[in-house]
Amino acid sequence: MRMMKRLFGRRLALPAIALSSVLLVAGPSEASLVSFSFSGSIGEVGGVLFPTVGTGVMSGNITFDTSTAPIIPGTGLYLNSITGLNLNINGHIFSYASGANGLLVLNSPPLAGVDSLTAFSTVTGGAINGVLPSSFQLSLSDPSGNAFGDVNVPTAPPSLSSFARNQWRLDFGGTGNYIVGSLAHLTAVPLPAAVLLFGAGLISLVGLGAGGLRNLRGAKA
C-alpha cells in the first residue's frame, strides 16, 4: 500500500512539474507578442497597378515582439521586431515575408518636434499586372509632439486621433508601382480564446497534481 502511494504521488508530481516548466518557459514569449488590426481605404495607385487595383478598402493585422531591444538604447529603432503581417487590399492578399522589418518610434518634447511611429516589413503576394509586392510601410505622425511619452514599443494601439497624419504604403517591383492610403481604425487583437483556454487548463492540471500530492501526504501522516 505504501509503495502504491509513492508511485501515485510521483505520477501526479511529475506532470505538475513538467506543466509548470512549460508555463514558465512559454509564458514570457507568448506575452511579448502583440497584434494590432487595422482598416482603411486606398487613396492613390501608381504605375501599372492602375486601374486594376483602383479605389476601395483595405484591412489587415500586424504582429510584433515588444521584448525586442533597440539597436542602440534610447533610439527607438527596433529591427526584426515584426513577426507577422496580413493585408487585404481591395481583394488582393499580401503577407509577411522574411527580410527587412522593424519599428521606429520617435518622441520629441511637446511643441519642439514630431512624434511618430513607423512600421515596415518585406511582404509577399501574387503579382498584379506582372509586378510583385516588395514592402509595406505604416506611418503615424504627430507634429505637436504629444502622441508619445517615450520611445518604447507600444503595447496598446495608439489612438489615430492623436496623429495629424497617418498613411500606409505598399510598394511593388519596378518604377512607380505603389498603392497608398490612410487608416480609419486601429485596434488591439485579443489573444485567441484557444490559447487562453489552453493556459487555464494547464494551470488547473498543475493545481490538481499539487493538491493530490498534498492529500496523499496527509493520509500517510
C-alpha positions as CSV (number, residue, x, y, z in Angstrom):
1,M,0.0,0.0,0.0
2,R,2.8,2.4,0.9
3,M,4.5,1.6,-2.4
4,M,1.3,2.4,-4.4
5,K,1.0,5.8,-2.6
6,R,4.6,6.6,-3.6
7,L,4.1,5.7,-7.2
8,F,0.7,7.5,-7.4
9,G,2.3,10.6,-5.8
10,R,5.2,10.5,-8.3
11,R,2.7,10.2,-11.2
12,L,0.9,13.4,-10.1
13,A,4.1,15.3,-9.2
14,L,5.9,14.7,-12.5
15,P,3.2,16.1,-14.8
16,A,2.7,19.0,-12.5
17,I,6.4,19.9,-12.6
18,A,6.5,19.4,-16.3
19,L,3.5,21.6,-16.9
20,S,4.9,24.3,-14.6
21,S,8.1,24.3,-16.6
22,V,6.1,24.8,-19.8
23,L,4.2,27.7,-18.3
24,L,7.4,29.3,-17.1
25,V,9.2,28.9,-20.4
26,A,6.4,29.7,-22.8
27,G,4.8,32.5,-20.7
28,P,7.1,35.4,-21.3
29,S,7.5,34.8,-25.1
30,E,3.7,34.5,-25.5
31,A,3.1,37.7,-23.6
32,S,5.6,39.7,-25.6
33,L,3.8,39.3,-28.9
34,V,1.2,42.0,-29.6
35,S,-1.1,42.2,-32.6
36,F,-3.0,45.3,-33.9
37,S,-5.7,45.1,-36.6
38,F,-6.4,48.0,-38.9
39,S,-8.7,49.1,-41.7
40,G,-8.8,52.0,-44.1
41,S,-9.0,53.0,-47.7
42,I,-7.0,53.3,-50.9
43,G,-6.0,56.9,-51.7
44,E,-3.7,56.6,-54.7
45,V,-2.5,53.9,-57.1
46,G,0.6,54.3,-59.2
47,G,2.2,52.7,-62.3
48,V,0.9,49.5,-63.9
49,L,-1.3,48.8,-60.9
50,F,-3.9,51.3,-62.0
51,P,-6.7,50.7,-62.9
52,T,-6.6,47.1,-61.8
53,V,-6.5,48.0,-58.1
54,G,-8.4,51.3,-58.3
55,T,-10.1,52.8,-55.2
56,G,-11.5,50.7,-52.4
57,V,-11.0,49.4,-48.9
58,M,-8.1,47.7,-47.1
59,S,-7.7,45.8,-43.9
60,G,-5.0,43.8,-42.1
61,N,-3.2,43.0,-39.0
62,I,0.4,43.2,-37.8
63,T,2.2,41.3,-35.0
64,F,5.4,42.4,-33.3
65,D,7.5,41.4,-30.4
66,T,7.5,44.0,-27.6
67,S,10.6,42.4,-26.0
68,T,12.8,43.4,-28.9
69,A,15.7,45.6,-27.8
70,P,16.5,48.8,-29.8
71,I,19.7,48.6,-31.9
72,I,21.1,51.4,-29.6
73,P,19.5,52.1,-26.2
74,G,17.1,55.1,-26.4
75,T,17.0,55.3,-30.2
76,G,13.5,53.8,-30.7
77,L,14.7,51.7,-33.7
78,Y,13.7,48.1,-33.2
79,L,14.9,45.9,-36.1
80,N,13.5,42.5,-36.7
81,S,10.6,43.2,-34.3
82,I,7.8,42.3,-36.7
83,T,6.8,38.7,-36.7
84,G,3.6,38.7,-38.7
85,L,1.6,40.8,-41.3
86,N,-1.5,40.2,-43.3
87,L,-3.1,42.6,-45.8
88,N,-6.3,42.6,-47.9
89,I,-6.2,45.5,-50.3
90,N,-9.3,45.6,-52.4
91,G,-9.4,41.8,-52.5
92,H,-5.7,41.4,-53.2
93,I,-3.9,39.4,-50.4
94,F,-0.4,40.0,-49.2
95,S,1.5,38.7,-46.1
96,Y,4.7,39.0,-44.1
97,A,7.9,37.6,-45.7
98,S,11.3,37.1,-44.2
99,G,13.5,40.1,-44.8
100,A,14.0,43.7,-43.6
101,N,11.4,44.7,-41.0
102,G,11.2,46.8,-37.8
103,L,9.6,49.6,-35.9
104,L,10.8,53.2,-35.5
105,V,9.4,55.3,-32.6
106,L,10.3,59.0,-32.4
107,N,9.4,61.0,-29.3
108,S,10.1,64.8,-29.2
109,P,9.4,67.3,-26.4
110,P,5.9,68.9,-26.8
111,L,5.9,71.7,-29.4
112,A,9.6,71.0,-30.1
113,G,9.4,68.3,-32.7
114,V,7.5,65.4,-34.2
115,D,6.3,62.2,-32.6
116,S,5.9,59.3,-35.0
117,L,5.5,55.6,-35.3
118,T,6.7,53.8,-38.4
119,A,6.4,50.0,-39.1
120,F,7.9,48.4,-42.1
121,S,8.2,44.9,-43.5
122,T,9.1,42.9,-46.5
123,V,5.9,41.3,-48.0
124,T,4.9,38.6,-50.4
125,G,1.8,38.0,-52.5
126,G,0.5,37.5,-56.0
127,A,1.7,39.6,-58.9
128,I,-0.6,42.4,-60.3
129,N,-0.1,43.2,-63.9
130,G,3.3,41.5,-63.9
131,V,4.8,43.2,-60.8
132,L,5.3,41.6,-57.4
133,P,4.8,43.3,-54.0
134,S,8.1,44.1,-52.2
135,S,7.5,46.1,-49.0
136,F,4.8,47.6,-46.7
137,Q,5.1,50.7,-44.5
138,L,2.7,52.2,-42.0
139,S,3.4,55.7,-40.7
140,L,1.7,57.7,-37.9
141,S,2.9,61.3,-37.4
142,D,2.1,64.0,-34.8
143,P,3.7,67.4,-35.4
144,S,2.8,68.6,-31.9
145,G,5.0,66.1,-30.2
146,N,2.3,65.0,-27.8
147,A,1.5,61.4,-29.0
148,F,4.2,59.6,-27.1
149,G,5.9,59.9,-23.8
150,D,8.9,57.6,-24.6
151,V,10.4,55.6,-27.4
152,N,9.3,52.2,-26.1
153,V,7.5,49.7,-28.4
154,P,3.7,50.3,-27.9
155,T,1.9,47.5,-26.1
156,A,-1.5,49.0,-27.0
157,P,-2.6,50.6,-30.3
158,P,-2.3,54.4,-30.2
159,S,-5.4,56.5,-31.0
160,L,-5.5,57.6,-34.6
161,S,-7.0,60.9,-33.4
162,S,-3.6,61.7,-31.8
163,F,-2.0,62.0,-35.2
164,A,-2.3,64.7,-37.8
165,R,-1.3,62.3,-40.5
166,N,-1.5,58.5,-41.0
167,Q,-0.5,56.7,-44.1
168,W,0.1,53.1,-45.3
169,R,2.0,52.3,-48.4
170,L,2.6,49.0,-50.4
171,D,5.4,49.1,-52.9
172,F,5.9,46.8,-55.9
173,G,8.8,46.0,-58.1
174,G,9.7,48.3,-61.0
175,T,9.4,52.1,-61.0
176,G,6.5,54.0,-59.7
177,N,4.3,51.0,-58.8
178,Y,2.7,51.6,-55.4
179,I,-0.6,51.7,-53.5
180,V,-1.1,54.3,-50.7
181,G,-3.9,55.2,-48.4
182,S,-4.9,56.0,-44.9
183,L,-6.3,54.2,-41.8
184,A,-9.7,54.7,-40.3
185,H,-9.4,52.2,-37.5
186,L,-6.6,50.7,-35.4
187,T,-7.4,48.3,-32.6
188,A,-5.8,45.6,-30.5
189,V,-6.3,41.9,-31.4
190,P,-7.2,39.9,-28.3
191,L,-5.3,36.7,-27.5
192,P,-7.2,33.7,-29.2
193,A,-9.7,32.0,-26.9
194,A,-8.0,28.7,-27.6
195,V,-4.7,30.0,-26.2
196,L,-6.5,31.3,-23.1
197,L,-8.3,28.0,-22.5
198,F,-5.1,26.0,-23.0
199,G,-3.3,28.1,-20.5
200,A,-6.2,27.9,-18.0
201,G,-6.2,24.1,-18.5
202,L,-2.5,23.8,-17.8
203,I,-2.8,25.8,-14.6
204,S,-5.8,23.6,-13.5
205,L,-3.9,20.4,-14.1
206,V,-0.9,21.7,-12.2
207,G,-3.2,22.6,-9.3
208,L,-4.9,19.2,-9.3
209,G,-1.5,17.5,-9.3
210,A,-0.2,19.5,-6.4
211,G,-3.5,19.1,-4.5
212,G,-3.5,15.3,-5.0
213,L,0.1,15.1,-3.7
214,R,-0.8,17.1,-0.6
215,N,-3.8,14.8,0.1
216,L,-1.6,11.7,-0.2
217,R,1.0,13.1,2.2
218,G,-1.8,14.0,4.6
219,A,-3.2,10.5,4.5
220,K,0.2,8.9,5.1
221,A,0.8,11.1,8.1
